[in-house]
Amino acid sequence: MTTAPTLSIVTCERGGSAENLRATVESVRESTDTAWEMRVVVDGARRAESDAWLADLSAADRRVHVDRCALGSGPVAMMNHGMVRATGEFVALLDDGDLLHPDALAIVRATIASAPDVDYLYTDEDEIDDSGRHFNAFLKPGWSPDRMRCEMYTRQLSVFRASVVEAVGMMRAEYEGAHVFDLALRVTERARHVAHVPHVLYHRRAVAIGAEGDESGAAHTVVRARRALDDHYERTGFAATAEADPIAPDTLVRPRPRLTSTPLVSIVIPTGGQRKVIGDQIRNLVVECVRSIVGRTTYPAFEIVCVTSDGFDDGTRRRLTSLDDPRLRFVAGREPFNFSHAVNRGVAASHGEHVILLNDDTEILDPDWIERLLLFSLDPQVGAVGAKLLYPDGRLQHVGVVTNELGPVHAFGGWPGESTGYFHNAAVAGNWSAVTAACLMTRRDCFEQVGGFTAALPLNYNDVDYCLKLRRAGYRIACNPAVRLIHFESSTRAPVVLAHEQAAMHRRWGASMFTDPYYSRDFLPGADFAVPMPDRPRVAVEGRTGAF
């Protein structure tokens, strides 16, 4: 009795060269793992030059099957044709012309064996040209459901549990162009476990710039991707519609809020009433911060709680009171100043179901900022969501926090404000290890569940500590770069971190503080941005990481 293979690889002949298709098939046959089958799907118009060798190969290697579709079948019909005939417990998708690393299937099988409940897994990838040169490695983050709400960052190699593919109805022709994304969304909605394999196991065939159909194909894909995301939002109760991202409208998508309720949101601002010279003017930070909130915010249900400390004088209070907004209240803080105490006191005095922790040295730029934060905070699996913060000169200050051996660091700090980051991760919403409390929304029940902010961290790391507590409790941390604020923090001063705060973080979190599931271990150590190690092996080895 023949045992069914663990993996079925489905490849559809899509009109590329016969040499590239042969290379694709041979890359599978060279696998160090042998328990697989390959379904090469062709239609009635396939080339005579590939016909003979495919027939010979199928006869010589019983693991390779040639499946013929009706003449003129599209990619969705061809892919479904192959998947229906696949006998493996899992189905892996391999595009015509692309290559697998020899150890790809062995590593995938080992991952499946170690996680029996995995229903979808994906690997890292790079590109390969016709000379065999590898470049443009995409070292992907761990499973990031909030990023999947914007783009199929998982790409290839994508491996699906066959029974789940069947349960969700296979690929759908009306999403052709984004049919794999649509399938991945439906599968991951049901998946018990999604696994990321942090090795470059898939080599995508590079397409020459200006290749016929390339530009129109990309436009077609993004339109269908938006449709697939709208369906995904509807199925999962995510109160949004998919819209073009203004940073890259032809390629990127972001969720636009379509809220069906307006719960009270409490904005907690610890402040000492400090003033700062900005340009040639003296700026009363909290006054201008509150002015931007009440003057620009479109969300109707919010309150502002200013937690005052030493330095908050009567003049500042009068200027804030003159704004004549009944939603503004004052709460006296403790002395000496402790940011964690101030946050906890402000949250305790507030009434909202959702709380925004906001520095007084910020200015709101987007009128719908609360809606775009609340969209994620309403998800019961999200514990905190942050925003894109910009220095006054327009450069990035924050789009998420990375935790590694360099310490908690801001991703892409100092990059141009419109940078899309590393494979779009500074432009689209996604998951991070932490976000800064300079602008952080969280639900009150989450805040109370983990005990709020840690008083033993009075100035630094308290926001990172809070996010790590949320993650330990099973929540995700998200950042939505569609929410933009100016942060009047000095971009040149060195941050002052107290030794006892560093020691407290080490005691509390140990090595886990330096293990970031969303940041590859194979980035160049100490870099100011994400750079894969030069001449890195095609299969990743243990390495160090640096900051984006």
C-alpha positions in Angstrom: 0.0 0.0 0.0 1.4 3.4 -1.1 1.6 6.1 1.5 0.3 9.5 0.4 3.1 12.2 0.3 3.2 14.9 2.9 3.6 17.6 0.2 2.1 18.1 -3.2 3.8 20.9 -5.3 1.5 22.5 -7.9 3.1 24.4 -10.8 1.1 25.8 -13.7 2.8 26.3 -17.1 2.2 30.0 -17.8 3.9 30.6 -21.1 7.5 31.2 -20.0 10.4 29.5 -21.6 10.7 25.7 -21.7 14.1 26.0 -20.1 12.7 27.9 -17.1 10.0 25.4 -16.6 12.5 22.6 -16.8 14.6 24.4 -14.1 11.5 24.7 -11.9 10.8 21.0 -12.1 14.4 20.0 -11.6 14.7 22.2 -8.5 12.0 20.0 -6.9 13.5 16.8 -8.1 16.8 17.8 -6.5 15.2 18.2 -3.1 16.9 16.4 -0.2 13.4 15.3 0.9 11.8 12.6 -1.2 8.2 12.3 0.1 6.5 14.6 -2.4 4.6 14.7 -5.6 4.6 17.4 -8.2 1.6 18.4 -10.3 2.6 20.3 -13.5 -0.6 21.7 -14.9 -0.7 22.6 -18.7 -3.5 23.5 -21.0 -4.2 22.3 -24.5 -2.0 25.1 -26.0 1.2 23.9 -24.4 4.4 24.0 -26.5 5.5 21.0 -28.4 9.1 21.6 -27.2 8.0 21.0 -23.6 5.5 18.2 -24.4 8.0 15.5 -25.1 10.4 16.0 -22.1 7.4 16.4 -19.7 6.0 13.1 -20.9 9.4 11.4 -20.6 10.0 12.9 -17.2 6.6 11.7 -15.9 7.3 8.2 -17.1 10.8 8.2 -15.5 9.8 9.8 -12.2 6.4 8.7 -10.9 6.4 11.6 -8.4 6.0 14.1 -11.3 2.5 14.2 -12.8 1.4 16.2 -15.9 -2.2 17.3 -15.6 -3.9 18.7 -18.8 -6.5 21.4 -18.5 -9.0 22.5 -21.2 -7.6 24.7 -23.9 -7.3 28.3 -22.8 -7.8 27.7 -19.1 -6.9 30.7 -16.9 -4.5 30.6 -14.0 -7.3 30.0 -11.4 -8.8 27.1 -13.3 -5.3 25.6 -13.8 -4.3 25.9 -10.2 -7.6 24.4 -8.9 -7.2 21.6 -11.5 -3.8 20.7 -9.9 -4.9 21.1 -6.3 -8.0 18.9 -6.7 -5.7 16.1 -8.0 -3.0 16.6 -5.4 -2.8 13.7 -2.9 -0.6 15.3 -0.3 -1.7 16.5 3.1 -0.3 19.9 2.2 -0.2 21.8 -1.1 2.8 24.1 -1.9 2.5 26.6 -4.8 5.5 27.0 -7.1 5.3 29.4 -10.0 6.6 28.4 -13.5 10.2 29.6 -13.7 10.8 29.9 -9.9 13.1 27.6 -7.9 13.1 25.8 -4.6 16.2 25.5 -2.4 17.2 21.8 -2.2 16.4 21.7 1.5 13.1 23.6 1.2 10.8 20.6 1.4 12.8 18.9 4.2 12.6 22.1 6.3 8.9 22.5 5.6 8.2 18.9 6.5 10.2 19.3 9.7 8.1 22.4 10.6 4.9 20.6 10.0 6.1 17.7 12.2 7.0 20.1 15.0 3.6 21.9 14.8 0.9 19.4 14.0 -1.8 22.0 14.1 -0.2 24.2 11.4 -2.6 24.9 8.6 -0.6 27.5 6.7 3.1 28.2 6.5 5.4 30.5 4.6 9.1 31.0 4.1 11.5 33.7 3.3 12.4 34.3 -0.4 14.7 36.1 -2.8 15.0 36.8 -6.5 17.2 35.0 -9.1 18.1 36.2 -12.5 18.9 34.1 -15.6 22.6 34.1 -14.7 21.8 32.4 -11.4 22.5 35.5 -9.3 20.5 35.8 -6.1 19.4 39.2 -4.8 16.7 41.2 -3.1 16.2 38.8 -0.2 12.9 39.3 1.7 13.4 38.3 5.3 9.8 38.2 6.5 8.3 38.9 9.9 6.6 36.3 12.0 2.9 35.8 11.5 1.4 39.3 11.3 -2.4 39.3 10.9 -2.6 43.1 10.8 -0.2 43.3 8.0 -2.1 40.6 6.1 -5.0 43.1 6.3 -3.1 45.3 3.9 -1.0 43.0 1.7 0.0 39.4 1.1 3.4 39.8 2.6 3.7 36.1 3.1 4.1 35.6 -0.7 6.1 32.4 -1.5 6.8 29.8 -0.5 3.1 29.4 0.6 2.1 26.0 1.9 -1.6 25.2 2.7 -3.2 22.3 4.4 -5.2 20.7 1.6 -8.3 20.0 3.7 -8.6 23.6 4.7 -8.2 24.7 1.0 -11.0 22.4 0.1 -13.1 23.6 3.1 -12.9 27.3 2.0 -13.8 26.5 -1.6 -10.5 26.5 -3.5 -9.4 29.5 -5.5 -12.0 31.9 -7.0 -11.9 33.0 -10.6 -13.4 36.4 -9.8 -10.2 37.3 -7.9 -7.8 36.3 -10.7 -4.6 38.3 -10.3 -5.0 38.2 -6.5 -6.3 34.7 -6.3 -3.5 33.4 -4.1 -4.0 36.3 -1.7 -7.7 35.7 -1.6 -7.1 32.0 -0.8 -4.5 32.8 1.8 -6.9 35.2 3.5 -9.7 32.6 3.7 -7.3 29.9 4.9 -5.6 32.0 7.6 -9.0 33.1 8.9 -9.6 29.4 9.8 -6.1 28.3 10.5 -5.4 26.9 13.9 -1.7 27.9 13.5 0.3 29.9 11.0 4.0 29.2 10.9 6.8 31.3 9.5 10.0 29.5 8.4 12.8 32.0 8.6 14.9 30.7 5.8 15.3 31.8 2.2 13.8 28.7 0.6 12.1 30.1 -2.5 13.8 31.9 -5.4 11.5 34.0 -7.5 12.5 34.4 -11.2 13.2 38.1 -11.7 11.1 39.7 -14.4 12.8 42.3 -16.6 11.5 45.9 -16.1 9.2 46.8 -19.0 8.2 43.1 -19.6 5.1 42.9 -21.6 2.0 43.1 -19.5 3.9 43.8 -16.3 2.5 47.3 -15.6 -1.1 46.4 -16.4 -0.8 43.2 -14.5 0.3 45.1 -11.4 -2.7 47.4 -11.6 -5.0 44.5 -12.2 -3.6 42.7 -9.1 -4.0 45.7 -6.7 -7.7 46.2 -7.8 -8.5 42.5 -7.1 -6.5 42.6 -3.9 -8.7 45.4 -2.6 -11.8 43.4 -3.5 -10.3 40.3 -1.7 -9.6 42.5 1.4 -13.0 44.0 1.4 -14.4 40.5 1.5 -12.0 39.6 4.3 -13.0 42.6 6.3 -16.6 41.7 6.0 -16.1 38.1 7.0 -14.0 39.0 10.0 -16.0 42.0 11.3 -13.2 44.4 10.6 -15.0 47.7 10.2 -13.2 49.0 7.2 -13.0 49.2 3.4 -9.8 48.8 1.4 -8.5 52.0 -0.2 -5.4 52.9 -2.1 -2.5 54.1 0.1 -1.5 57.6 -0.9 2.2 56.8 -0.5 2.0 54.3 -3.3 -1.5 54.1 -4.7 -0.7 51.8 -7.5 0.8 49.1 -5.3 -0.3 49.5 -1.6 -3.6 49.2 0.2 -4.7 50.4 3.6 -7.9 50.0 5.6 -10.2 53.0 5.8 -12.5 53.0 8.9 -16.1 52.3 8.5 -17.1 52.2 12.2 -20.5 51.2 13.3 -20.2 52.5 16.8 -18.5 55.3 18.6 -17.3 54.2 22.1 -15.9 56.9 24.3 -12.1 57.3 23.9 -10.1 58.9 26.7 -6.9 60.8 25.8 -4.5 60.8 28.7 -1.7 63.4 28.5 0.9 63.5 31.3 2.3 67.1 31.3 4.4 69.5 33.2 3.4 72.4 31.0 6.8 72.6 29.4 7.7 75.1 26.8 10.1 74.6 23.9 11.6 76.8 21.2 10.4 75.5 17.8 11.9 77.4 14.9 11.8 81.0 16.1 8.8 80.6 18.4 8.3 79.4 22.0 5.7 76.6 22.0 3.7 75.7 25.0 3.7 72.0 24.2 0.5 70.8 25.9 -1.5 73.8 24.9 -0.7 73.3 21.2 -1.2 69.5 21.5 -4.7 70.0 23.0 -5.5 72.7 20.4 -4.7 70.3 17.6 -6.9 67.6 19.1 -10.0 69.8 19.6 -9.5 71.7 16.4 -8.9 68.8 14.0 -10.4 65.6 15.4 -13.5 64.3 13.6 -14.3 61.5 16.1 -17.2 62.7 18.2 -16.8 60.8 21.5 -13.6 61.6 23.3 -12.4 63.2 26.5 -9.0 64.7 27.4 -7.4 64.0 30.8 -4.3 66.1 31.5 -2.3 64.7 34.4 -0.3 67.6 35.7 3.0 67.6 37.5 5.5 70.1 38.8 6.0 73.0 36.3 2.3 73.1 35.2 1.6 76.7 36.0 -1.6 78.8 36.2 -0.9 80.4 32.9 -0.9 77.0 31.1 -4.1 76.0 32.9 -5.8 79.3 31.8 -4.7 78.9 28.2 -6.1 75.4 28.1 -9.3 76.4 29.9 -9.8 79.2 27.4 -10.3 76.6 24.7 -13.7 76.2 26.3 -14.0 72.5 25.7 -16.0 70.6 28.3 -14.2 67.4 27.3 -11.0 68.6 29.0 -10.3 67.7 32.6 -7.2 68.0 34.9 -5.9 65.4 37.4 -3.0 66.2 39.8 -0.1 63.8 39.5 2.4 62.7 42.1 5.8 64.1 42.9 8.5 63.4 42.0 7.5 62.9 38.4 7.0 59.3 37.4 5.6 58.8 33.9 4.1 55.4 34.8 2.4 56.8 37.8 1.0 59.6 35.7 -0.4 57.2 33.1 -2.0 55.0 35.7 -3.5 57.9 37.5 -4.9 59.4 34.3 -6.4 56.1 33.1 -8.0 55.6 36.6 -9.6 59.0 36.3 -10.8 58.5 32.8 -14.1 56.9 31.6 -13.5 55.6 28.1 -13.6 52.0 27.0 -10.5 52.8 24.9 -7.6 55.0 26.1 -5.0 56.9 24.1 -1.7 57.6 25.9 -0.4 60.8 24.4 2.8 62.8 25.0 2.2 66.6 25.4 4.9 67.3 22.8 2.8 65.9 19.9 0.6 67.5 17.3 -2.2 65.7 15.5 -2.0 65.8 11.7 -4.9 63.6 10.5 -8.5 64.5 11.5 -9.5 60.8 11.5 -6.6 59.7 13.7 -8.8 58.3 16.4 -11.0 56.3 13.9 -7.9 54.8 12.4 -6.5 53.8 15.8 -9.8 52.6 17.1 -10.3 50.3 14.0 -7.5 48.1 15.4 -8.2 48.6 19.1 -11.7 47.2 18.5 -10.2 43.9 17.6 -10.2 41.8 20.8 -6.9 40.2 19.9 -5.1 43.5 19.6 -3.8 44.9 22.9 -2.3 48.2 21.7 -1.9 50.2 18.5 0.5 53.0 17.7 1.0 55.6 15.1 3.6 57.0 12.7 5.5 59.8 14.5 7.4 62.4 12.6 10.1 64.8 13.7 9.3 68.5 13.0 11.6 68.3 9.9 9.4 65.5 8.4 11.7 62.6 9.1 10.5 59.4 10.7 10.7 59.1 14.5 8.5 56.0 15.0 6.7 53.4 13.1 7.2 50.6 15.6 9.7 49.3 18.1 12.2 46.5 17.5 13.5 44.5 20.5 16.9 43.0 20.0 20.4 43.0 21.6 20.9 46.6 20.8 18.0 47.3 23.1 14.5 48.5 22.2 14.9 50.8 19.2 12.7 52.7 16.9 12.4 51.2 13.4 13.6 53.5 10.6 14.3 56.4 13.0 15.6 59.3 10.9 14.4 58.0 7.5 12.5 60.3 5.2 8.9 60.5 6.3 7.4 59.0 3.1 9.8 56.0 3.2 8.0 52.7 2.7 10.7 50.9 4.8 11.7 47.4 4.2 9.3 45.7 1.8 6.6 48.2 2.8 6.7 47.6 6.5 7.0 51.3 7.3 4.0 52.2 5.1 1.3 49.5 5.8 -0.2 48.5 9.1 1.4 45.6 10.8 2.5 43.9 14.0 5.5 44.9 16.1 7.0 43.9 19.4 6.1 47.3 20.9 5.0 50.8 20.1 5.8 54.0 21.9 3.4 55.6 24.5 4.0 58.9 22.8 0.8 57.8 21.0 -0.6 54.5 22.0 -4.2 53.4 22.1 -5.2 50.4 24.3 -8.5 49.0 25.7 -9.2 49.6 29.3 -9.8 45.9 29.9 -6.3 45.1 28.6 -4.8 47.9 30.7 -6.4 46.6 33.8 -5.7 42.9 33.0 -1.9 43.5 32.9 -1.8 45.9 35.7 -1.2 49.1 33.8 2.3 50.7 33.6 5.1 49.5 35.8 6.0 52.1 38.4 9.5 50.6 38.7 10.2 52.1 35.3 9.5 55.8 35.9 10.8 57.3 32.7 12.1 54.8 30.1 11.0 51.5 28.8 7.6 51.6 30.5 5.8 51.5 27.2 7.9 48.6 25.9 7.3 46.8 29.1 3.6 47.4 28.8 3.6 46.0 25.3 5.6 43.0 26.3 3.1 42.3 29.1 0.3 42.5 26.6 2.1 40.1 24.3 2.7 37.7 27.2 -1.1 37.8 27.9 -1.7 36.8 24.3 -2.5 40.1 22.6 -0.9 41.5 19.4 0.7 44.9 19.1 -0.1 46.9 16.0 1.1 50.1 14.4 -1.0 52.0 11.8 1.2 54.4 9.8 -1.9 56.0 8.3 -2.1 57.9 11.6 0.5 60.6 11.6 1.6 63.0 14.4 4.5 65.4 14.8 6.6 64.5 17.8 8.6 67.5 19.0 11.2 65.3 20.6 14.8 66.3 19.9 16.1 64.3 17.0 19.7 65.0 18.0 19.8 64.4 21.8 21.0 61.1 23.1 18.2 59.3 25.1 19.0 59.2 28.8 18.3 55.7 30.2 18.8 55.2 33.9 20.9 52.2 34.9 18.2 50.8 37.3 15.6 50.9 34.5 17.9 48.8 32.3 18.4 46.4 35.2 14.7 46.3 35.9 14.0 45.4 32.3 16.6 42.7 32.3 15.2 41.2 35.5 11.7 41.3 34.2 12.2 40.0 30.7 15.7 38.5 30.4 16.6 37.2 27.0 13.0 37.5 25.8 13.5 41.2 25.5 16.0 40.6 22.8 14.0 38.1 20.8 11.8 39.9 18.2 9.4 37.6 16.2 9.0 40.4 13.6 12.6 41.1 13.0 15.0 38.7 11.2 18.0 37.4 12.9 19.9 37.7 9.6 19.9 41.5 9.3 23.2 43.1 9.4 24.3 43.8 13.0 24.2 47.4 14.1 22.6 48.7 10.9 20.3 51.8 11.1 17.9 49.9 8.8 17.1 46.4 7.7 20.0 45.1 5.5 20.4 41.3 4.9 23.8 40.1 5.8 26.1 40.2 2.7 26.8 36.9 1.1 24.4 35.2 3.5 23.8 31.5 2.9 20.8 30.5 0.8 19.6 28.8 4.0 19.8 31.1 7.0 22.2 30.2 9.8 22.2 31.5 13.3 23.1 35.1 13.2 22.9 38.5 15.0 20.4 41.2 14.3 20.5 45.0 14.3 18.0 47.7 14.2 16.1 48.7 11.1 
